[in-house]
Amino acid sequence: MHPARLPDGTVCWLVTRYDEARTALSHPFLSTDPAHASPPHERPPWEHGAPQAVLDRTAGRHLLHTDPPTHTRLRNLVNRALSRQGSAVGRRGVERTVDRALGRLAGHEESELLSEFALPTAFAVISELLGVPHALRARLEESAEALVVMGGRPAAPDAERAAAGEVIDLVTGLFREKRTTPEDDLLSHLASATDEEGTRFDEGELVATACLLLFTGYGTVAYALCNGVINLLTRPDQLAAARTSPALLVSAIEEVLRFEGPGDSAALRYTTASVRLGDVDIPPGECVVVSIQSANRDGCRFAAPDRFDISRKPGGHLAFGHGIHHCLGAPLARLEVEVALTRLFTRFPALRLAVDPDELEWHRFLPLRSAHRLPVRL
C-alpha cells in the first residue's frame, strides 16, 4: 500500500501486491461508485480515457460504477440476456471473423496489426454479439475507434464529444428498434430482459450497459491480442513451443494476460468505511487504485514473475478482475485471443516485428496497456 498522486492531482492509495489487490477487488467497503469519493467526483478522475466519457454522458448507470443492490439487479439482467443469446458468436463465428480479417492482410508485405487486424476483428465479434446491423457498423466502428485512440492520448474536447455523441445516438436508436422488432441478439435480449420482480432496464441503463459491453469487448480484446503477438514474437522459443502444442497455446494466452494484460489497473475504488489493507488503515472517502500489472508480477504469488513462460500453470491472475466486478466477457475474450493468435501465426508463419521492440510506443494513461501501433512484416 503506497500513497500516490495521479497525473490529474487525485490523491490515492496504490495497491501493488497480489493478496492486497485480490482483497481490495472484492472488499464490500471499497466501492466503484465515484459518489463515495471525498469530495464526490462527477466522473471518475483520469479513468478509462475517452470511452469512459461515453458512459458518463448517458442517462443511466452501468455495472462498473454501481454497488449492490443496484449492481446486483443490473448484473442479473445482463446474465438473463446472455443466457437467452443464440449461438451467433461461438467458436465457428469467431473463426470466420478472424479468417475474413486475415484474408484482407493476404498479399501485403507489411501491416499495422492493431488497426488493420486486432481492432477490426474485436469490433466485428462484439457487433455480431450485440446485433448491430451491417449497415450501421462502419459508422459505429469509426466513432468507437476514435474514442479508443483518444483513450490513450490527450483528446480535443470537441472531437471527444462528437465521437461520444455519435456512439450514444446510434446505440439509443438501435435499442428503440430492437424493442419494436426484436431479433436473436444481445441488444434485443437486453431490451426485453426482466428480473424476478419484473423490473427492466430503463433506456439510460440500456445505453450505458451497451456502451460498456461495446468498449470492454472491443479495445481490451484487441490490446490483449496485440500484447500476445509482441511477447511471442520477441521470444521465438516460446512461440515455437506454442506452435507445437494446443495445450501450451491455452497456457500462452493465460500467460499473456498475467504477464502483460490489456489493463494497467482496475476501476478506481472508494472507501465507504475504514478499510485495512496490508498494514494500512484507509479512512472513508479515499481513492484506491489497484495495480493489476503489479499484482500479476508479485513474486509471492508467481514464481519468477518477470519471466514470460507459457509452460507456467495457468490461472490465478487478476487480468479480468475479481469479485462482483469480474469481467462478464472473459470466456469470449479468451476464445477470441486463442483463435486469433492460432490462425494469425498459422497463416503467416514468417510473421515478425517491422521495428525494434524498443521503438514501440506504449499507452501512457491508465488503465490501458498496449502499444499505439504494431507494425509487422508478414
Contacts in CASP RR format, 6 or more apart in sequence:
PFRMAT RR
TARGET T0000
AUTHOR 0000-0000-0000
METHOD contacts of the structure
MODEL  1
MHPARLPDGTVCWLVTRYDEARTALSHPFLSTDPAHASPPHERPPWEHGA
PQAVLDRTAGRHLLHTDPPTHTRLRNLVNRALSRQGSAVGRRGVERTVDR
ALGRLAGHEESELLSEFALPTAFAVISELLGVPHALRARLEESAEALVVM
GGRPAAPDAERAAAGEVIDLVTGLFREKRTTPEDDLLSHLASATDEEGTR
FDEGELVATACLLLFTGYGTVAYALCNGVINLLTRPDQLAAARTSPALLV
SAIEEVLRFEGPGDSAALRYTTASVRLGDVDIPPGECVVVSIQSANRDGC
RFAAPDRFDISRKPGGHLAFGHGIHHCLGAPLARLEVEVALTRLFTRFPA
LRLAVDPDELEWHRFLPLRSAHRLPVRL
1 13 0 8 1.000
1 14 0 8 1.000
1 15 0 8 1.000
1 16 0 8 1.000
1 20 0 8 1.000
1 277 0 8 1.000
1 278 0 8 1.000
1 279 0 8 1.000
1 280 0 8 1.000
1 282 0 8 1.000
2 13 0 8 1.000
2 14 0 8 1.000
2 16 0 8 1.000
3 11 0 8 1.000
3 12 0 8 1.000
3 13 0 8 1.000
3 14 0 8 1.000
4 11 0 8 1.000
4 12 0 8 1.000
4 13 0 8 1.000
4 14 0 8 1.000
4 289 0 8 1.000
5 11 0 8 1.000
5 12 0 8 1.000
6 12 0 8 1.000
6 45 0 8 1.000
6 46 0 8 1.000
6 289 0 8 1.000
6 366 0 8 1.000
7 46 0 8 1.000
8 45 0 8 1.000
8 46 0 8 1.000
9 45 0 8 1.000
10 45 0 8 1.000
10 46 0 8 1.000
10 287 0 8 1.000
11 287 0 8 1.000
12 268 0 8 1.000
12 286 0 8 1.000
12 287 0 8 1.000
12 288 0 8 1.000
12 289 0 8 1.000
13 277 0 8 1.000
13 280 0 8 1.000
13 282 0 8 1.000
13 286 0 8 1.000
13 287 0 8 1.000
13 288 0 8 1.000
13 289 0 8 1.000
14 289 0 8 1.000
14 291 0 8 1.000
15 21 0 8 1.000
15 24 0 8 1.000
15 277 0 8 1.000
15 288 0 8 1.000
15 289 0 8 1.000
15 290 0 8 1.000
15 291 0 8 1.000
15 295 0 8 1.000
16 291 0 8 1.000
16 294 0 8 1.000
16 295 0 8 1.000
16 298 0 8 1.000
17 294 0 8 1.000
17 295 0 8 1.000
17 298 0 8 1.000
17 300 0 8 1.000
18 295 0 8 1.000
18 296 0 8 1.000
18 298 0 8 1.000
18 299 0 8 1.000
18 300 0 8 1.000
18 301 0 8 1.000
18 302 0 8 1.000
18 318 0 8 1.000
19 298 0 8 1.000
19 300 0 8 1.000
19 301 0 8 1.000
20 277 0 8 1.000
20 278 0 8 1.000
20 295 0 8 1.000
21 266 0 8 1.000
21 290 0 8 1.000
21 291 0 8 1.000
21 292 0 8 1.000
21 294 0 8 1.000
21 295 0 8 1.000
21 318 0 8 1.000
22 295 0 8 1.000
22 318 0 8 1.000
22 322 0 8 1.000
23 277 0 8 1.000
24 30 0 8 1.000
24 269 0 8 1.000
24 277 0 8 1.000
24 288 0 8 1.000
24 290 0 8 1.000
25 266 0 8 1.000
25 290 0 8 1.000
25 318 0 8 1.000
25 321 0 8 1.000
25 322 0 8 1.000
25 323 0 8 1.000
25 325 0 8 1.000
26 322 0 8 1.000
26 323 0 8 1.000
26 324 0 8 1.000
27 269 0 8 1.000
27 275 0 8 1.000
27 277 0 8 1.000
29 271 0 8 1.000
29 272 0 8 1.000
29 273 0 8 1.000
29 274 0 8 1.000
29 275 0 8 1.000
30 269 0 8 1.000
30 270 0 8 1.000
30 271 0 8 1.000
30 272 0 8 1.000
30 275 0 8 1.000
30 288 0 8 1.000
31 67 0 8 1.000
31 269 0 8 1.000
31 270 0 8 1.000
31 271 0 8 1.000
31 272 0 8 1.000
32 64 0 8 1.000
32 65 0 8 1.000
32 66 0 8 1.000
32 67 0 8 1.000
32 267 0 8 1.000
32 268 0 8 1.000
32 269 0 8 1.000
32 270 0 8 1.000
32 325 0 8 1.000
33 65 0 8 1.000
33 66 0 8 1.000
33 67 0 8 1.000
33 270 0 8 1.000
34 40 0 8 1.000
34 41 0 8 1.000
34 42 0 8 1.000
34 43 0 8 1.000
34 44 0 8 1.000
34 65 0 8 1.000
34 268 0 8 1.000
34 270 0 8 1.000
35 41 0 8 1.000
36 270 0 8 1.000
36 271 0 8 1.000
36 272 0 8 1.000
36 284 0 8 1.000
36 285 0 8 1.000
37 270 0 8 1.000
37 285 0 8 1.000
37 287 0 8 1.000
38 270 0 8 1.000
38 284 0 8 1.000
38 285 0 8 1.000
38 286 0 8 1.000
43 52 0 8 1.000
43 53 0 8 1.000
43 56 0 8 1.000
44 52 0 8 1.000
44 56 0 8 1.000
44 65 0 8 1.000
44 267 0 8 1.000
44 268 0 8 1.000
45 268 0 8 1.000
45 287 0 8 1.000
46 365 0 8 1.000
46 366 0 8 1.000
47 267 0 8 1.000
47 268 0 8 1.000
47 366 0 8 1.000
47 367 0 8 1.000
48 151 0 8 1.000
48 215 0 8 1.000
48 267 0 8 1.000
48 367 0 8 1.000
49 150 0 8 1.000
49 151 0 8 1.000
49 152 0 8 1.000
49 155 0 8 1.000
49 365 0 8 1.000
50 146 0 8 1.000
50 147 0 8 1.000
50 148 0 8 1.000
50 150 0 8 1.000
50 151 0 8 1.000
50 155 0 8 1.000
50 160 0 8 1.000
50 163 0 8 1.000
50 164 0 8 1.000
51 144 0 8 1.000
51 147 0 8 1.000
51 148 0 8 1.000
51 151 0 8 1.000
51 211 0 8 1.000
51 215 0 8 1.000
53 147 0 8 1.000
53 160 0 8 1.000
53 161 0 8 1.000
53 164 0 8 1.000
54 147 0 8 1.000
54 164 0 8 1.000
54 165 0 8 1.000
54 167 0 8 1.000
54 168 0 8 1.000
54 211 0 8 1.000
54 215 0 8 1.000
55 62 0 8 1.000
55 64 0 8 1.000
55 65 0 8 1.000
55 208 0 8 1.000
55 211 0 8 1.000
55 212 0 8 1.000
55 215 0 8 1.000
57 164 0 8 1.000
57 165 0 8 1.000
57 168 0 8 1.000
58 168 0 8 1.000
58 204 0 8 1.000
58 207 0 8 1.000
58 208 0 8 1.000
58 211 0 8 1.000
59 202 0 8 1.000
59 203 0 8 1.000
59 204 0 8 1.000
59 207 0 8 1.000
59 208 0 8 1.000
60 202 0 8 1.000
60 204 0 8 1.000
60 205 0 8 1.000
60 207 0 8 1.000
60 208 0 8 1.000
61 70 0 8 1.000
61 74 0 8 1.000
61 205 0 8 1.000
61 208 0 8 1.000
62 74 0 8 1.000
62 205 0 8 1.000
62 208 0 8 1.000
62 209 0 8 1.000
62 211 0 8 1.000
62 212 0 8 1.000
63 71 0 8 1.000
63 74 0 8 1.000
63 75 0 8 1.000
63 78 0 8 1.000
63 209 0 8 1.000
63 212 0 8 1.000
63 325 0 8 1.000
63 328 0 8 1.000
64 212 0 8 1.000
64 267 0 8 1.000
64 325 0 8 1.000
65 267 0 8 1.000
66 74 0 8 1.000
68 324 0 8 1.000
71 324 0 8 1.000
72 324 0 8 1.000
73 195 0 8 1.000
73 199 0 8 1.000
74 201 0 8 1.000
74 205 0 8 1.000
74 209 0 8 1.000
75 324 0 8 1.000
75 328 0 8 1.000
76 195 0 8 1.000
76 196 0 8 1.000
77 190 0 8 1.000
77 193 0 8 1.000
77 194 0 8 1.000
77 195 0 8 1.000
77 200 0 8 1.000
77 201 0 8 1.000
78 190 0 8 1.000
78 193 0 8 1.000
78 209 0 8 1.000
78 328 0 8 1.000
79 328 0 8 1.000
80 189 0 8 1.000
80 193 0 8 1.000
80 194 0 8 1.000
80 195 0 8 1.000
81 186 0 8 1.000
81 189 0 8 1.000
81 190 0 8 1.000
81 193 0 8 1.000
82 186 0 8 1.000
82 189 0 8 1.000
82 328 0 8 1.000
84 189 0 8 1.000
84 193 0 8 1.000
85 129 0 8 1.000
85 184 0 8 1.000
85 185 0 8 1.000
85 186 0 8 1.000
85 189 0 8 1.000
86 184 0 8 1.000
88 128 0 8 1.000
88 129 0 8 1.000
88 131 0 8 1.000
88 184 0 8 1.000
88 185 0 8 1.000
89 125 0 8 1.000
89 128 0 8 1.000
89 129 0 8 1.000
89 332 0 8 1.000
90 335 0 8 1.000
91 335 0 8 1.000
91 339 0 8 1.000
93 125 0 8 1.000
93 128 0 8 1.000
94 125 0 8 1.000
94 335 0 8 1.000
94 336 0 8 1.000
94 339 0 8 1.000
95 339 0 8 1.000
95 343 0 8 1.000
97 121 0 8 1.000
97 124 0 8 1.000
97 125 0 8 1.000
97 128 0 8 1.000
98 121 0 8 1.000
98 336 0 8 1.000
98 339 0 8 1.000
98 340 0 8 1.000
98 343 0 8 1.000
98 344 0 8 1.000
99 343 0 8 1.000
100 124 0 8 1.000
101 117 0 8 1.000
101 120 0 8 1.000
101 121 0 8 1.000
101 124 0 8 1.000
102 117 0 8 1.000
102 343 0 8 1.000
102 344 0 8 1.000
102 347 0 8 1.000
102 348 0 8 1.000
103 347 0 8 1.000
104 116 0 8 1.000
105 111 0 8 1.000
105 116 0 8 1.000
105 117 0 8 1.000
105 347 0 8 1.000
105 348 0 8 1.000
105 378 0 8 1.000
106 347 0 8 1.000
107 378 0 8 1.000
108 378 0 8 1.000
109 377 0 8 1.000
109 378 0 8 1.000
110 354 0 8 1.000
110 375 0 8 1.000
110 376 0 8 1.000
110 377 0 8 1.000
110 378 0 8 1.000
111 117 0 8 1.000
111 375 0 8 1.000
111 376 0 8 1.000
111 378 0 8 1.000
112 373 0 8 1.000
112 374 0 8 1.000
112 375 0 8 1.000
112 376 0 8 1.000
113 226 0 8 1.000
113 229 0 8 1.000
113 374 0 8 1.000
113 375 0 8 1.000
113 376 0 8 1.000
114 222 0 8 1.000
114 226 0 8 1.000
114 370 0 8 1.000
114 371 0 8 1.000
114 372 0 8 1.000
114 373 0 8 1.000
114 374 0 8 1.000
115 145 0 8 1.000
115 373 0 8 1.000
117 340 0 8 1.000
117 344 0 8 1.000
118 221 0 8 1.000
118 222 0 8 1.000
118 223 0 8 1.000
118 225 0 8 1.000
118 226 0 8 1.000
118 340 0 8 1.000
118 374 0 8 1.000
119 145 0 8 1.000
119 148 0 8 1.000
119 218 0 8 1.000
119 219 0 8 1.000
119 222 0 8 1.000
120 141 0 8 1.000
121 222 0 8 1.000
121 225 0 8 1.000
121 336 0 8 1.000
121 340 0 8 1.000
122 217 0 8 1.000
122 218 0 8 1.000
122 219 0 8 1.000
122 221 0 8 1.000
122 222 0 8 1.000
122 225 0 8 1.000
122 336 0 8 1.000
123 137 0 8 1.000
123 141 0 8 1.000
123 144 0 8 1.000
123 145 0 8 1.000
123 218 0 8 1.000
124 137 0 8 1.000
125 217 0 8 1.000
125 221 0 8 1.000
125 332 0 8 1.000
125 336 0 8 1.000
126 213 0 8 1.000
126 214 0 8 1.000
126 217 0 8 1.000
126 218 0 8 1.000
126 221 0 8 1.000
127 137 0 8 1.000
127 140 0 8 1.000
127 141 0 8 1.000
129 185 0 8 1.000
129 186 0 8 1.000
129 213 0 8 1.000
129 332 0 8 1.000
130 185 0 8 1.000
130 186 0 8 1.000
130 187 0 8 1.000
130 210 0 8 1.000
130 213 0 8 1.000
130 214 0 8 1.000
131 174 0 8 1.000
131 183 0 8 1.000
131 185 0 8 1.000
131 186 0 8 1.000
131 187 0 8 1.000
131 188 0 8 1.000
132 140 0 8 1.000
132 174 0 8 1.000
132 187 0 8 1.000
133 174 0 8 1.000
136 170 0 8 1.000
136 174 0 8 1.000
139 166 0 8 1.000
139 170 0 8 1.000
140 166 0 8 1.000
140 167 0 8 1.000
140 170 0 8 1.000
140 171 0 8 1.000
143 163 0 8 1.000
143 164 0 8 1.000
143 165 0 8 1.000
143 166 0 8 1.000
143 167 0 8 1.000
143 170 0 8 1.000
144 163 0 8 1.000
144 167 0 8 1.000
144 214 0 8 1.000
144 215 0 8 1.000
144 218 0 8 1.000
146 159 0 8 1.000
146 163 0 8 1.000
147 160 0 8 1.000
147 163 0 8 1.000
147 164 0 8 1.000
147 167 0 8 1.000
147 215 0 8 1.000
148 215 0 8 1.000
148 218 0 8 1.000
148 219 0 8 1.000
148 222 0 8 1.000
150 159 0 8 1.000
150 160 0 8 1.000
150 163 0 8 1.000
151 363 0 8 1.000
151 365 0 8 1.000
151 368 0 8 1.000
152 363 0 8 1.000
152 364 0 8 1.000
152 365 0 8 1.000
152 368 0 8 1.000
152 372 0 8 1.000
153 365 0 8 1.000
153 372 0 8 1.000
167 211 0 8 1.000
167 214 0 8 1.000
168 207 0 8 1.000
168 211 0 8 1.000
171 207 0 8 1.000
171 210 0 8 1.000
171 211 0 8 1.000
171 214 0 8 1.000
172 203 0 8 1.000
172 207 0 8 1.000
174 187 0 8 1.000
174 210 0 8 1.000
175 187 0 8 1.000
175 190 0 8 1.000
175 191 0 8 1.000
175 203 0 8 1.000
175 206 0 8 1.000
175 207 0 8 1.000
175 210 0 8 1.000
178 185 0 8 1.000
178 187 0 8 1.000
178 188 0 8 1.000
178 191 0 8 1.000
179 191 0 8 1.000
179 192 0 8 1.000
182 188 0 8 1.000
182 189 0 8 1.000
182 191 0 8 1.000
182 192 0 8 1.000
186 213 0 8 1.000
187 210 0 8 1.000
190 201 0 8 1.000
190 206 0 8 1.000
190 209 0 8 1.000
190 210 0 8 1.000
191 201 0 8 1.000
191 206 0 8 1.000
192 200 0 8 1.000
193 200 0 8 1.000
193 201 0 8 1.000
194 200 0 8 1.000
201 209 0 8 1.000
213 328 0 8 1.000
216 327 0 8 1.000
216 329 0 8 1.000
217 329 0 8 1.000
217 332 0 8 1.000
217 333 0 8 1.000
219 262 0 8 1.000
220 262 0 8 1.000
220 263 0 8 1.000
220 333 0 8 1.000
221 262 0 8 1.000
221 333 0 8 1.000
221 336 0 8 1.000
221 337 0 8 1.000
222 262 0 8 1.000
222 370 0 8 1.000
223 261 0 8 1.000
223 262 0 8 1.000
223 263 0 8 1.000
223 368 0 8 1.000
223 369 0 8 1.000
223 370 0 8 1.000
224 256 0 8 1.000
224 257 0 8 1.000
224 261 0 8 1.000
224 262 0 8 1.000
224 319 0 8 1.000
224 333 0 8 1.000
224 337 0 8 1.000
225 336 0 8 1.000
225 337 0 8 1.000
225 340 0 8 1.000
225 341 0 8 1.000
226 370 0 8 1.000
226 371 0 8 1.000
226 374 0 8 1.000
227 256 0 8 1.000
227 260 0 8 1.000
227 261 0 8 1.000
227 262 0 8 1.000
227 369 0 8 1.000
227 370 0 8 1.000
227 371 0 8 1.000
228 252 0 8 1.000
228 256 0 8 1.000
228 260 0 8 1.000
228 337 0 8 1.000
228 341 0 8 1.000
229 341 0 8 1.000
229 344 0 8 1.000
229 351 0 8 1.000
229 374 0 8 1.000
229 376 0 8 1.000
230 260 0 8 1.000
230 353 0 8 1.000
230 357 0 8 1.000
230 360 0 8 1.000
230 371 0 8 1.000
230 374 0 8 1.000
231 238 0 8 1.000
231 256 0 8 1.000
231 259 0 8 1.000
231 260 0 8 1.000
231 308 0 8 1.000
232 238 0 8 1.000
232 239 0 8 1.000
232 242 0 8 1.000
232 252 0 8 1.000
232 256 0 8 1.000
232 341 0 8 1.000
232 345 0 8 1.000
233 239 0 8 1.000
233 351 0 8 1.000
233 352 0 8 1.000
233 353 0 8 1.000
233 376 0 8 1.000
234 353 0 8 1.000
234 357 0 8 1.000
235 308 0 8 1.000
238 252 0 8 1.000
238 308 0 8 1.000
238 309 0 8 1.000
238 310 0 8 1.000
239 345 0 8 1.000
241 248 0 8 1.000
241 310 0 8 1.000
241 311 0 8 1.000
242 248 0 8 1.000
242 249 0 8 1.000
242 252 0 8 1.000
242 310 0 8 1.000
242 341 0 8 1.000
242 345 0 8 1.000
243 345 0 8 1.000
248 310 0 8 1.000
248 311 0 8 1.000
249 310 0 8 1.000
249 338 0 8 1.000
249 341 0 8 1.000
249 342 0 8 1.000
250 314 0 8 1.000
250 338 0 8 1.000
251 310 0 8 1.000
251 311 0 8 1.000
251 312 0 8 1.000
251 313 0 8 1.000
251 314 0 8 1.000
252 310 0 8 1.000
252 341 0 8 1.000
253 314 0 8 1.000
253 334 0 8 1.000
253 337 0 8 1.000
253 338 0 8 1.000
253 341 0 8 1.000
254 312 0 8 1.000
254 314 0 8 1.000
254 315 0 8 1.000
254 317 0 8 1.000
255 308 0 8 1.000
255 309 0 8 1.000
255 310 0 8 1.000
255 312 0 8 1.000
255 314 0 8 1.000
256 337 0 8 1.000
257 317 0 8 1.000
257 319 0 8 1.000
257 320 0 8 1.000
258 296 0 8 1.000
258 302 0 8 1.000
258 312 0 8 1.000
258 315 0 8 1.000
258 316 0 8 1.000
258 317 0 8 1.000
258 319 0 8 1.000
259 296 0 8 1.000
259 297 0 8 1.000
259 308 0 8 1.000
260 293 0 8 1.000
260 308 0 8 1.000
260 369 0 8 1.000
261 292 0 8 1.000
261 293 0 8 1.000
261 296 0 8 1.000
261 319 0 8 1.000
261 369 0 8 1.000
262 319 0 8 1.000
262 368 0 8 1.000
262 369 0 8 1.000
262 370 0 8 1.000
263 292 0 8 1.000
263 293 0 8 1.000
263 319 0 8 1.000
263 367 0 8 1.000
263 368 0 8 1.000
263 369 0 8 1.000
264 291 0 8 1.000
264 292 0 8 1.000
264 293 0 8 1.000
264 366 0 8 1.000
264 367 0 8 1.000
264 368 0 8 1.000
264 369 0 8 1.000
265 289 0 8 1.000
265 290 0 8 1.000
265 291 0 8 1.000
265 292 0 8 1.000
265 293 0 8 1.000
265 366 0 8 1.000
265 367 0 8 1.000
266 289 0 8 1.000
266 290 0 8 1.000
266 292 0 8 1.000
266 318 0 8 1.000
266 321 0 8 1.000
266 325 0 8 1.000
266 367 0 8 1.000
267 325 0 8 1.000
267 367 0 8 1.000
268 287 0 8 1.000
268 288 0 8 1.000
268 289 0 8 1.000
269 287 0 8 1.000
269 288 0 8 1.000
269 289 0 8 1.000
269 290 0 8 1.000
270 285 0 8 1.000
270 286 0 8 1.000
270 287 0 8 1.000
270 288 0 8 1.000
271 282 0 8 1.000
271 283 0 8 1.000
271 284 0 8 1.000
271 285 0 8 1.000
271 286 0 8 1.000
271 288 0 8 1.000
272 284 0 8 1.000
272 285 0 8 1.000
273 284 0 8 1.000
274 281 0 8 1.000
274 282 0 8 1.000
274 283 0 8 1.000
274 284 0 8 1.000
275 281 0 8 1.000
275 282 0 8 1.000
275 288 0 8 1.000
276 282 0 8 1.000
277 288 0 8 1.000
282 288 0 8 1.000
289 366 0 8 1.000
292 318 0 8 1.000
292 319 0 8 1.000
292 321 0 8 1.000
292 367 0 8 1.000
293 369 0 8 1.000
295 301 0 8 1.000
295 318 0 8 1.000
296 302 0 8 1.000
296 305 0 8 1.000
296 317 0 8 1.000
296 318 0 8 1.000
296 319 0 8 1.000
297 305 0 8 1.000
297 306 0 8 1.000
298 305 0 8 1.000
299 305 0 8 1.000
301 316 0 8 1.000
302 312 0 8 1.000
303 312 0 8 1.000
320 326 0 8 1.000
320 327 0 8 1.000
320 329 0 8 1.000
320 330 0 8 1.000
320 333 0 8 1.000
321 327 0 8 1.000
327 333 0 8 1.000
344 351 0 8 1.000
345 351 0 8 1.000
348 378 0 8 1.000
350 377 0 8 1.000
350 378 0 8 1.000
351 376 0 8 1.000
351 377 0 8 1.000
351 378 0 8 1.000
352 376 0 8 1.000
352 377 0 8 1.000
353 374 0 8 1.000
353 375 0 8 1.000
353 376 0 8 1.000
353 377 0 8 1.000
354 375 0 8 1.000
354 376 0 8 1.000
354 377 0 8 1.000
355 375 0 8 1.000
360 371 0 8 1.000
360 373 0 8 1.000
360 374 0 8 1.000
361 371 0 8 1.000
361 372 0 8 1.000
361 373 0 8 1.000
362 369 0 8 1.000
362 370 0 8 1.000
362 371 0 8 1.000
362 372 0 8 1.000
363 369 0 8 1.000
363 370 0 8 1.000
363 371 0 8 1.000
363 372 0 8 1.000
END
